[in-house]
Amino acid sequence: CTLDSEVALRVGGDFFFDPQPGDSPVNLVLIAGGVGINPLFSILLHIADLLGYQEGKGNRHKFGTAKLYYSAKNTSELLFKKNILGLMKAFPGKITCCFHVTQQRSQICKELQPHITGK
C-alpha cells in the first residue's frame, strides 16, 4: 500500500478468497498471529493452486500479489513455515511472507533468517 491507499480489513468470522475469472487483480495483505494462520494458509494454498493452473493452462484469473505477515512467540510456533517458504520459492514475487517473532531465545535457522523480524 502507499499513502492514501484504500484497504479493506476483516477480523475474525467466516472469510474466504474466491476470485472469479475476469475479476481485476488484487493485492492481498494477510495478517496472522499464532494459530490464526490456519484460514490464511488455506487462502495461500488456493492462490498457489490458481497460480499453478494459470501458468499451466493459461486460465483467465488475473493475480496481483499476496503478502503474509505472520507473528508468533518463536520460530517453533510458526505453523506451516516450511510450506510457506516453499510457496514463496514456487511463486517468487507473487507470494511473499514476513515472519515476526516476539520472544525468540535461540538462534534462528539460516533458511528463515531473511524473512524474520523481531527479537
OpenMM code with the backbone's topology and positions (N, CA, C; nanometers):
from openmm import Vec3, app, unit

residues = "CYS THR LEU ASP SER GLU VAL ALA LEU ARG VAL GLY GLY ASP PHE PHE PHE ASP PRO GLN PRO GLY ASP SER PRO VAL ASN LEU VAL LEU ILE ALA GLY GLY VAL GLY ILE ASN PRO LEU PHE SER ILE LEU LEU HIS ILE ALA ASP LEU LEU GLY TYR GLN GLU GLY LYS GLY ASN ARG HIS LYS PHE GLY THR ALA LYS LEU TYR TYR SER ALA LYS ASN THR SER GLU LEU LEU PHE LYS LYS ASN ILE LEU GLY LEU MET LYS ALA PHE PRO GLY LYS ILE THR CYS CYS PHE HIS VAL THR GLN GLN ARG SER GLN ILE CYS LYS GLU LEU GLN PRO HIS ILE THR GLY LYS".split()
positions = [
    Vec3(0.0839, -0.1183, 0.0000),
    Vec3(0.0000, 0.0000, 0.0000),
    Vec3(0.0880, 0.1241, 0.0000),
    Vec3(0.0338, 0.2280, -0.0497),
    Vec3(0.1014, 0.3565, -0.0458),
    Vec3(0.0147, 0.4528, 0.0348),
    Vec3(0.0714, 0.5648, 0.0690),
    Vec3(-0.0009, 0.6669, 0.1419),
    Vec3(-0.1315, 0.6993, 0.0704),
    Vec3(-0.2388, 0.7025, 0.1441),
    Vec3(-0.3738, 0.7307, 0.0943),
    Vec3(-0.4366, 0.6161, 0.0159),
    Vec3(-0.3749, 0.4965, 0.0205),
    Vec3(-0.4371, 0.3798, -0.0432),
    Vec3(-0.5594, 0.3383, 0.0356),
    Vec3(-0.6577, 0.2871, -0.0345),
    Vec3(-0.7774, 0.2351, 0.0309),
    Vec3(-0.7584, 0.0854, 0.0523),
    Vec3(-0.7825, 0.0396, 0.1737),
    Vec3(-0.7704, -0.1021, 0.2056),
    Vec3(-0.8970, -0.1483, 0.2760),
    Vec3(-0.9246, -0.2774, 0.2648),
    Vec3(-1.0377, -0.3373, 0.3359),
    Vec3(-0.9807, -0.4332, 0.4389),
    Vec3(-1.0305, -0.4275, 0.5595),
    Vec3(-0.9861, -0.5154, 0.6668),
    Vec3(-1.1018, -0.5998, 0.7146),
    Vec3(-1.0690, -0.7213, 0.7520),
    Vec3(-1.1697, -0.8098, 0.8095),
    Vec3(-1.1028, -0.8866, 0.9216),
    Vec3(-1.1627, -0.8860, 1.0378),
    Vec3(-1.1077, -0.9542, 1.1534),
    Vec3(-1.2060, -1.0614, 1.1983),
    Vec3(-1.1579, -1.1856, 1.2077),
    Vec3(-1.2405, -1.2947, 1.2575),
    Vec3(-1.3562, -1.3289, 1.1648),
    Vec3(-1.4355, -1.4247, 1.2095),
    Vec3(-1.5545, -1.4627, 1.1346),
    Vec3(-1.5244, -1.5525, 1.0168),
    Vec3(-1.6250, -1.5711, 0.9333),
    Vec3(-1.6116, -1.6511, 0.8122),
    Vec3(-1.5571, -1.5623, 0.7016),
    Vec3(-1.4479, -1.6039, 0.6429),
    Vec3(-1.3942, -1.5274, 0.5316),
    Vec3(-1.3247, -1.6206, 0.4345),
    Vec3(-1.3119, -1.5742, 0.3106),
    Vec3(-1.2538, -1.6565, 0.2053),
    Vec3(-1.2045, -1.5643, 0.0951),
    Vec3(-1.1267, -1.6220, 0.0043),
    Vec3(-1.0808, -1.5504, -0.1142),
    Vec3(-1.1164, -1.6370, -0.2333),
    Vec3(-1.2084, -1.5899, -0.3134),
    Vec3(-1.2563, -1.6680, -0.4268),
    Vec3(-1.2652, -1.5796, -0.5506),
    Vec3(-1.1495, -1.5474, -0.6098),
    Vec3(-1.1539, -1.4622, -0.7288),
    Vec3(-1.2184, -1.5352, -0.8454),
    Vec3(-1.2874, -1.4602, -0.9260),
    Vec3(-1.3555, -1.5164, -1.0425),
    Vec3(-1.2797, -1.4779, -1.1691),
    Vec3(-1.2851, -1.5619, -1.2709),
    Vec3(-1.2215, -1.5238, -1.3975),
    Vec3(-1.2761, -1.3889, -1.4440),
    Vec3(-1.1866, -1.3055, -1.4877),
    Vec3(-1.2283, -1.1737, -1.5339),
    Vec3(-1.2265, -1.0666, -1.4267),
    Vec3(-1.2176, -1.1037, -1.2967),
    Vec3(-1.2044, -1.0035, -1.1904),
    Vec3(-1.0735, -0.9286, -1.2081),
    Vec3(-1.0721, -0.8039, -1.1660),
    Vec3(-0.9479, -0.7272, -1.1668),
    Vec3(-0.8508, -0.7877, -1.0659),
    Vec3(-0.7218, -0.7836, -1.0957),
    Vec3(-0.6249, -0.8372, -0.9994),
    Vec3(-0.6256, -0.7562, -0.8705),
    Vec3(-0.6060, -0.8242, -0.7599),
    Vec3(-0.5975, -0.7576, -0.6300),
    Vec3(-0.4664, -0.7973, -0.5636),
    Vec3(-0.4188, -0.7083, -0.4782),
    Vec3(-0.3042, -0.7379, -0.3945),
    Vec3(-0.3566, -0.7655, -0.2549),
    Vec3(-0.3257, -0.8846, -0.2023),
    Vec3(-0.3722, -0.9229, -0.0697),
    Vec3(-0.2630, -0.9005, 0.0340),
    Vec3(-0.3018, -0.8508, 0.1490),
    Vec3(-0.2150, -0.8444, 0.2662),
    Vec3(-0.2853, -0.9278, 0.3725),
    Vec3(-0.2227, -1.0373, 0.4108),
    Vec3(-0.2794, -1.1287, 0.5088),
    Vec3(-0.1993, -1.1151, 0.6381),
    Vec3(-0.2679, -1.0986, 0.7507),
    Vec3(-0.2021, -1.0780, 0.8793),
    Vec3(-0.2509, -1.1847, 0.9754),
    Vec3(-0.1555, -1.2606, 1.0321),
    Vec3(-0.1921, -1.3702, 1.1220),
    Vec3(-0.1021, -1.3706, 1.2452),
    Vec3(-0.1573, -1.4202, 1.3522),
    Vec3(-0.0811, -1.4423, 1.4741),
    Vec3(-0.1122, -1.5812, 1.5264),
    Vec3(-0.0075, -1.6567, 1.5589),
    Vec3(-0.0252, -1.7902, 1.6163),
    Vec3(-0.1075, -1.8822, 1.5294),
    Vec3(-0.2060, -1.9499, 1.5911),
    Vec3(-0.2881, -2.0459, 1.5171),
    Vec3(-0.3867, -1.9775, 1.4226),
    Vec3(-0.3941, -1.8444, 1.4268),
    Vec3(-0.4780, -1.7704, 1.3332),
    Vec3(-0.4315, -1.7850, 1.1893),
    Vec3(-0.3183, -1.8514, 1.1691),
    Vec3(-0.2660, -1.8749, 1.0352),
    Vec3(-0.3514, -1.9750, 0.9576),
    Vec3(-0.4243, -2.0605, 1.0256),
    Vec3(-0.4953, -2.1700, 0.9574),
    Vec3(-0.5809, -2.1256, 0.8389),
    Vec3(-0.6757, -2.0360, 0.8538),
    Vec3(-0.7555, -1.9987, 0.7362),
    Vec3(-0.6739, -1.9230, 0.6321),
    Vec3(-0.5748, -1.8465, 0.6766),
    Vec3(-0.4942, -1.7710, 0.5810),
    Vec3(-0.4007, -1.8622, 0.5030),
    Vec3(-0.3539, -1.9682, 0.5656),
    Vec3(-0.2721, -2.0658, 0.4944),
    Vec3(-0.3561, -2.1338, 0.3860),
    Vec3(-0.4821, -2.1612, 0.4161),
    Vec3(-0.5720, -2.2183, 0.3154),
    Vec3(-0.5889, -2.1233, 0.1975),
    Vec3(-0.5984, -1.9937, 0.2253),
    Vec3(-0.6088, -1.8945, 0.1180),
    Vec3(-0.4811, -1.8960, 0.0342),
    Vec3(-0.3638, -1.9036, 0.0996),
    Vec3(-0.2379, -1.9102, 0.0247),
    Vec3(-0.2324, -2.0336, -0.0643),
    Vec3(-0.2781, -2.1467, -0.0133),
    Vec3(-0.2797, -2.2690, -0.0940),
    Vec3(-0.3730, -2.2542, -0.2144),
    Vec3(-0.4866, -2.1900, -0.1929),
    Vec3(-0.5807, -2.1670, -0.3031),
    Vec3(-0.5171, -2.0770, -0.4093),
    Vec3(-0.4499, -1.9718, -0.3651),
    Vec3(-0.3807, -1.8826, -0.4587),
    Vec3(-0.2747, -1.9598, -0.5363),
    Vec3(-0.1974, -2.0427, -0.4663),
    Vec3(-0.0934, -2.1219, -0.5326),
    Vec3(-0.1545, -2.2170, -0.6353),
    Vec3(-0.2668, -2.2799, -0.6006),
    Vec3(-0.3349, -2.3679, -0.6968),
    Vec3(-0.3760, -2.2913, -0.8216),
    Vec3(-0.4348, -2.1741, -0.8027),
    Vec3(-0.4786, -2.0947, -0.9166),
    Vec3(-0.3600, -2.0423, -0.9968),
    Vec3(-0.2524, -2.0027, -0.9291),
    Vec3(-0.1321, -1.9582, -0.9996),
    Vec3(-0.0713, -2.0724, -1.0802),
    Vec3(-0.0654, -2.1907, -1.0214),
    Vec3(-0.0133, -2.3076, -1.0928),
    Vec3(-0.0990, -2.3421, -1.2115),
    Vec3(-0.2287, -2.3328, -1.1936),
    Vec3(-0.3220, -2.3595, -1.3036),
    Vec3(-0.3060, -2.2536, -1.4118),
    Vec3(-0.2910, -2.1289, -1.3681),
    Vec3(-0.2751, -2.0177, -1.4618),
    Vec3(-0.1513, -2.0381, -1.5478),
    Vec3(-0.0404, -2.0776, -1.4848),
    Vec3(0.0834, -2.0967, -1.5597),
    Vec3(0.0729, -2.2152, -1.6548),
    Vec3(0.0047, -2.3217, -1.6110),
    Vec3(-0.0021, -2.4424, -1.6919),
    Vec3(-0.1084, -2.4392, -1.7996),
    Vec3(-0.2174, -2.3711, -1.7755),
    Vec3(-0.3319, -2.3788, -1.8674),
    Vec3(-0.3702, -2.2448, -1.9286),
    Vec3(-0.3119, -2.1374, -1.8809),
    Vec3(-0.3487, -2.0073, -1.9352),
    Vec3(-0.4910, -1.9678, -1.9008),
    Vec3(-0.5337, -1.9882, -1.7763),
    Vec3(-0.6718, -1.9530, -1.7410),
    Vec3(-0.6910, -1.8022, -1.7372),
    Vec3(-0.8115, -1.7601, -1.7093),
    Vec3(-0.8460, -1.6188, -1.7169),
    Vec3(-0.8348, -1.5467, -1.5834),
    Vec3(-0.7897, -1.6133, -1.4771),
    Vec3(-0.7695, -1.5448, -1.3500),
    Vec3(-0.6492, -1.4525, -1.3614),
    Vec3(-0.6627, -1.3337, -1.3077),
    Vec3(-0.5515, -1.2390, -1.3045),
    Vec3(-0.5171, -1.2144, -1.1574),
    Vec3(-0.3873, -1.2150, -1.1268),
    Vec3(-0.3458, -1.2030, -0.9885),
    Vec3(-0.2522, -1.0860, -0.9675),
    Vec3(-0.2659, -1.0270, -0.8514),
    Vec3(-0.1690, -0.9302, -0.8039),
    Vec3(-0.0677, -1.0076, -0.7213),
    Vec3(-0.0546, -0.9680, -0.5973),
    Vec3(0.0388, -1.0345, -0.5072),
    Vec3(-0.0315, -1.0710, -0.3769),
    Vec3(0.0282, -1.1634, -0.3042),
    Vec3(-0.0184, -1.1985, -0.1698),
    Vec3(0.1002, -1.1838, -0.0754),
    Vec3(0.0866, -1.0980, 0.0240),
    Vec3(0.1918, -1.0749, 0.1234),
    Vec3(0.1365, -1.1172, 0.2585),
    Vec3(0.2053, -1.2122, 0.3223),
    Vec3(0.1640, -1.2619, 0.4530),
    Vec3(0.2551, -1.2044, 0.5608),
    Vec3(0.1952, -1.1481, 0.6636),
    Vec3(0.2654, -1.1072, 0.7845),
    Vec3(0.2186, -1.2016, 0.8938),
    Vec3(0.3132, -1.2740, 0.9521),
    Vec3(0.2772, -1.3810, 1.0447),
    Vec3(0.3649, -1.3710, 1.1690),
    Vec3(0.3018, -1.3597, 1.2850),
    Vec3(0.3726, -1.3413, 1.4106),
    Vec3(0.3469, -1.4568, 1.5068),
    Vec3(0.4510, -1.4928, 1.5811),
    Vec3(0.4401, -1.5940, 1.6854),
    Vec3(0.5464, -1.5647, 1.7913),
    Vec3(0.5368, -1.6356, 1.9016),
    Vec3(0.6319, -1.6157, 2.0106),
    Vec3(0.7745, -1.6507, 1.9678),
    Vec3(0.7900, -1.7617, 1.8956),
    Vec3(0.9219, -1.8035, 1.8471),
    Vec3(0.9036, -1.8832, 1.7187),
    Vec3(1.0129, -1.9164, 1.6533),
    Vec3(1.0026, -1.9831, 1.5230),
    Vec3(0.9421, -2.1225, 1.5321),
    Vec3(0.9553, -2.1874, 1.6467),
    Vec3(0.8941, -2.3203, 1.6582),
    Vec3(0.7416, -2.3124, 1.6605),
    Vec3(0.6873, -2.1956, 1.6907),
    Vec3(0.5422, -2.1772, 1.6922),
    Vec3(0.4879, -2.1203, 1.5604),
    Vec3(0.5749, -2.1001, 1.4632),
    Vec3(0.5291, -2.0573, 1.3310),
    Vec3(0.4826, -2.1803, 1.2544),
    Vec3(0.3522, -2.2023, 1.2524),
    Vec3(0.2967, -2.3183, 1.1846),
    Vec3(0.3121, -2.3046, 1.0333),
    Vec3(0.3314, -2.4148, 0.9651),
    Vec3(0.3397, -2.4207, 0.8184),
    Vec3(0.4559, -2.3409, 0.7596),
    Vec3(0.5567, -2.3057, 0.8409),
    Vec3(0.6640, -2.2193, 0.7905),
    Vec3(0.7368, -2.2797, 0.6708),
    Vec3(0.7635, -2.4098, 0.6730),
    Vec3(0.8325, -2.4726, 0.5591),
    Vec3(0.7442, -2.4723, 0.4344),
    Vec3(0.6148, -2.4929, 0.4536),
    Vec3(0.5211, -2.4873, 0.3407),
    Vec3(0.5142, -2.3467, 0.2817),
    Vec3(0.5114, -2.2476, 0.3701),
    Vec3(0.5044, -2.1084, 0.3252),
    Vec3(0.6313, -2.0716, 0.2486),
    Vec3(0.7470, -2.1127, 0.3001),
    Vec3(0.8723, -2.0877, 0.2283),
    Vec3(0.8693, -2.1544, 0.0913),
    Vec3(0.8133, -2.2742, 0.0831),
    Vec3(0.8010, -2.3443, -0.0446),
    Vec3(0.7131, -2.2693, -0.1433),
    Vec3(0.6033, -2.2109, -0.0940),
    Vec3(0.5156, -2.1326, -0.1823),
    Vec3(0.5880, -2.0084, -0.2333),
    Vec3(0.6679, -1.9467, -0.1461),
    Vec3(0.7423, -1.8284, -0.1879),
    Vec3(0.8441, -1.8635, -0.2965),
    Vec3(0.9072, -1.9797, -0.2824),
    Vec3(1.0048, -2.0234, -0.3840),
    Vec3(0.9351, -2.0606, -0.5146),
    Vec3(0.8188, -2.1215, -0.5045),
    Vec3(0.7456, -2.1644, -0.6244),
    Vec3(0.6877, -2.0463, -0.7019),
    Vec3(0.6515, -1.9396, -0.6312),
    Vec3(0.5881, -1.8233, -0.6950),
    Vec3(0.6570, -1.6943, -0.6496),
    Vec3(0.7846, -1.6778, -0.6877),
    Vec3(0.8598, -1.5593, -0.6426),
    Vec3(0.7946, -1.4307, -0.6926),
    Vec3(0.7858, -1.3353, -0.6020),
    Vec3(0.7248, -1.2077, -0.6363),
    Vec3(0.5734, -1.2069, -0.6297),
    Vec3(0.5127, -1.3235, -0.6310),
    Vec3(0.3666, -1.3327, -0.6214),
    Vec3(0.3221, -1.3618, -0.4782),
    Vec3(0.3941, -1.4522, -0.4091),
    Vec3(0.3639, -1.4857, -0.2703),
    Vec3(0.4883, -1.4552, -0.1877),
    Vec3(0.4735, -1.3660, -0.0900),
    Vec3(0.5842, -1.3314, -0.0012),
    Vec3(0.5367, -1.3361, 0.1433),
    Vec3(0.6328, -1.3457, 0.2335),
    Vec3(0.5986, -1.3546, 0.3754),
    Vec3(0.7043, -1.2866, 0.4598),
    Vec3(0.6592, -1.2244, 0.5652),
    Vec3(0.7465, -1.1684, 0.6676),
    Vec3(0.7020, -1.2287, 0.8008),
    Vec3(0.7889, -1.3099, 0.8598),
    Vec3(0.7616, -1.3686, 0.9911),
    Vec3(0.8102, -1.2722, 1.0985),
    Vec3(0.7366, -1.2637, 1.2076),
    Vec3(0.7781, -1.1803, 1.3205),
    Vec3(0.7746, -1.2661, 1.4463),
    Vec3(0.8844, -1.2699, 1.5181),
    Vec3(0.8883, -1.3437, 1.6440),
    Vec3(0.9103, -1.2451, 1.7579),
    Vec3(0.8437, -1.2710, 1.8695),
    Vec3(0.8461, -1.1763, 1.9805),
    Vec3(0.9347, -1.2188, 2.0968),
    Vec3(0.9608, -1.3499, 2.1111),
    Vec3(1.0367, -1.3962, 2.2279),
    Vec3(1.1375, -1.5043, 2.1909),
    Vec3(1.1998, -1.4941, 2.0758),
    Vec3(1.2965, -1.5948, 2.0328),
    Vec3(1.4210, -1.5876, 2.1208),
    Vec3(1.4607, -1.6993, 2.1778),
    Vec3(1.5798, -1.7040, 2.2623),
    Vec3(1.6940, -1.7787, 2.1935),
    Vec3(1.6616, -1.8707, 2.1055),
    Vec3(1.7650, -1.9474, 2.0366),
    Vec3(1.7940, -1.8847, 1.9006),
    Vec3(1.9006, -1.9314, 1.8385),
    Vec3(1.9387, -1.8808, 1.7072),
    Vec3(1.8351, -1.9215, 1.6025),
    Vec3(1.8111, -1.8332, 1.5092),
    Vec3(1.7148, -1.8585, 1.4021),
    Vec3(1.7877, -1.9281, 1.2875),
    Vec3(1.7260, -2.0345, 1.2341),
    Vec3(1.7895, -2.1097, 1.1259),
    Vec3(1.8108, -2.0196, 1.0039),
    Vec3(1.9140, -2.0506, 0.9259),
    Vec3(1.9523, -1.9672, 0.8116),
    Vec3(1.8412, -1.9557, 0.7077),
    Vec3(1.7613, -2.0606, 0.6916),
    Vec3(1.6540, -2.0584, 0.5922),
    Vec3(1.5488, -1.9517, 0.6253),
    Vec3(1.5236, -1.9308, 0.7549),
    Vec3(1.4225, -1.8331, 0.7966),
    Vec3(1.4777, -1.6926, 0.8149),
    Vec3(1.6072, -1.6795, 0.8399),
    Vec3(1.6656, -1.5502, 0.8753),
    Vec3(1.6272, -1.4351, 0.7819),
    Vec3(1.6282, -1.4550, 0.6502),
    Vec3(1.5936, -1.3402, 0.5637),
    Vec3(1.4479, -1.2944, 0.5770),
    Vec3(1.3637, -1.3768, 0.6361),
    Vec3(1.2205, -1.3461, 0.6421),
    Vec3(1.1734, -1.3129, 0.7838),
    Vec3(1.2650, -1.3049, 0.8812),
    Vec3(1.2300, -1.2847, 1.0216),
    Vec3(1.2571, -1.1421, 1.0658),
    Vec3(1.1619, -1.0868, 1.1406),
    Vec3(1.1839, -0.9609, 1.2115),
    Vec3(1.1546, -0.9874, 1.3587),
    Vec3(1.1935, -0.8973, 1.4440),
    Vec3(1.1689, -0.9136, 1.5871),
    Vec3(1.2940, -0.9574, 1.6589),
    Vec3(1.2763, -1.0041, 1.7825),
    Vec3(1.3905, -1.0416, 1.8665),
    Vec3(1.4259, -1.1864, 1.8495),
] * unit.nanometer
topology = app.Topology()
chain = topology.addChain("A")
for resn in residues:
    res = topology.addResidue(resn, chain)
    for name in ("N", "CA", "C"):
        topology.addAtom(name, app.Element.getBySymbol(name[0]), res)
